[in-house]
């Protein structure tokens, strides 16, 4: 069987800001450390996917999911075999919850 992975890419500064707010850690040391750890993890994931033929990955951009919801839902649906309810997918995205912007 094949693992189908949807990997959402979000700008690093938004990701870090969100983490800092959640963890109540507002230091630049933390921001630098988490950025390095995330970059390293992302490289490892990409290498792992490349070396595992039973893994299929679809990268989606976080901002596209928020701003082009229906198009991204169609892309994800196609990736997963066109078995999903596009309307329900679109309804599940709530742009008002997007608080930690760059």
C-alpha positions, 0 to 999 in steps of 0.5 A, a space after each residue: 500500500 501507499 501512504 498518502 501525505 498532505 504536507 502543509 507549508 506555512 511561512 516560517 515566521 508565522 509558524 514560529 510566532 504561533 508557537 511562541 504565543 502558544 508556548 508563551 516563549 517570546 525570545 529570539 533564542 527560541 525562534 532561532 532554535 525552532 527555525 533550525 530544528 524545523 528546517 532540519 526536519 523538513 530536509 529529513 522528511 523530503 529525503 525520506 519521501 524521496 527514498 520511500 516508494 510507498 509514500 506519495 506526498 502532496 505539498 499545499 501552501 497554507 495561504 492558498 488553503 486560506 485564500 483559494 480554498 476551493 481550488 486547493 480542496 480540488 487539488 487535495 481531492 484529486 491527490 486522494 482519488 476524487 472520493 471527498 466532498 469538496 463542499 464539506 472540505 471548503 466549509 471546514 476552512 475558517 479564515 477568521 481563525 488565521 490570527 498569526 500573520 507575517 
